[in-house]
Amino acid sequence: MRATIIIDDETYTYFPTFVRNDYGYIITFNVREDDDTAYNLTGHTAIFKTKLVSSSFVSVSSPCTVSSAGAGIVVYTIASGDLMTSGVYNAELQVNYGTTSVQTVSLGKLFVQDDL
């Protein structure tokens, strides 16, 4: 399983750089099977998670909205406080099917630079 990232109608394989304290970005994740077909999210929930590479603590662990289950579309809006600390983060999307299974999609690195 993998995901592409769509922000403001731009498609990314990896996150662009964000600025510290920014919020309101609407991030759409297009979750795909390895053969590039949509991952069916019917009955699933998803959680967006980030963790500073230099930390052992998860900084964001927030539920996403499954906006089109059959098409594998998940949406998360960056909230106030999500990008409080500049640095390099590991990011992932945790897909849960009730209590029976958890699959994690690595989203790579998320970079947050200082604001001016």
C-alpha positions in Angstrom: 0.0 0.0 0.0 1.2 3.5 -0.8 -0.2 7.0 -1.1 0.2 10.1 -3.2 -0.3 13.5 -1.6 -2.4 16.3 -3.0 -2.2 19.8 -1.6 -3.9 22.8 -3.4 -4.4 20.7 -6.5 -0.7 19.8 -6.8 0.2 16.1 -6.6 3.3 15.1 -4.7 5.1 11.8 -4.1 6.6 13.4 -1.0 5.6 16.4 1.1 6.6 19.9 0.1 8.3 22.1 2.8 5.9 23.8 5.2 6.5 26.9 7.3 6.4 26.8 11.1 3.0 27.7 12.6 1.1 27.5 9.3 -2.2 25.7 9.3 -5.3 25.1 7.2 -3.6 23.1 4.4 -6.0 20.5 3.2 -4.1 17.4 2.4 -5.7 14.7 0.3 -4.1 11.2 0.4 -4.8 8.9 -2.5 -4.3 5.5 -1.0 -3.3 2.8 -3.6 -2.6 -0.9 -3.8 0.9 -1.9 -5.0 -0.7 -2.6 -8.5 -1.9 1.1 -8.5 -5.6 0.3 -8.0 -7.5 2.2 -5.3 -7.3 0.8 -1.8 -10.9 0.2 -0.8 -11.3 2.0 2.6 -14.9 0.9 3.2 -15.2 0.2 7.0 -11.7 1.7 7.6 -10.6 4.7 9.6 -7.3 6.6 9.1 -5.0 8.6 11.3 -2.3 11.1 10.2 0.8 10.9 12.3 4.1 12.8 12.5 7.1 12.6 14.7 10.2 14.8 14.8 13.1 12.6 13.6 15.1 13.8 16.6 12.3 12.9 19.1 10.8 9.7 20.5 7.3 11.4 20.9 4.6 11.5 18.3 3.7 15.2 17.7 0.6 14.7 15.6 -1.9 11.8 15.8 -5.2 13.0 14.4 -8.1 11.3 12.6 -8.6 11.9 8.9 -11.8 12.0 7.0 -12.4 9.1 4.6 -14.0 11.2 1.8 -14.4 8.4 -0.8 -13.9 5.0 0.6 -14.1 3.1 -2.7 -11.6 5.4 -4.4 -9.2 5.3 -1.4 -9.4 9.0 -0.7 -8.6 10.3 2.8 -8.4 14.0 3.8 -6.6 15.8 6.6 -6.5 19.5 7.4 -3.3 20.7 9.1 -4.6 22.2 12.4 -3.2 25.1 14.4 -0.4 23.7 16.5 0.5 20.8 14.1 3.5 22.7 12.7 4.8 24.4 15.9 8.3 23.2 15.8 10.7 23.5 12.8 12.6 20.4 11.8 12.3 17.1 9.9 9.4 14.8 10.7 8.6 11.3 9.8 5.0 11.1 8.5 2.6 8.2 8.1 -1.0 7.4 7.5 -2.3 4.6 9.8 -5.2 2.8 8.2 -7.4 0.8 10.7 -10.0 -1.8 9.9 -11.9 -1.9 13.2 -9.8 -3.8 15.7 -8.8 -6.5 13.3 -6.0 -4.9 11.3 -3.7 -1.9 11.1 -1.7 -1.0 8.0 0.7 1.9 8.0 1.6 3.9 4.9 4.9 5.6 5.2 4.6 9.1 3.8 8.3 9.9 4.0 9.8 13.1 5.5 7.9 16.3 6.2 10.0 19.4 6.4 9.0 22.4 8.5 11.2 25.6 8.2 11.3 28.6 10.5 9.0 31.4 9.8 10.5 34.9 9.3 
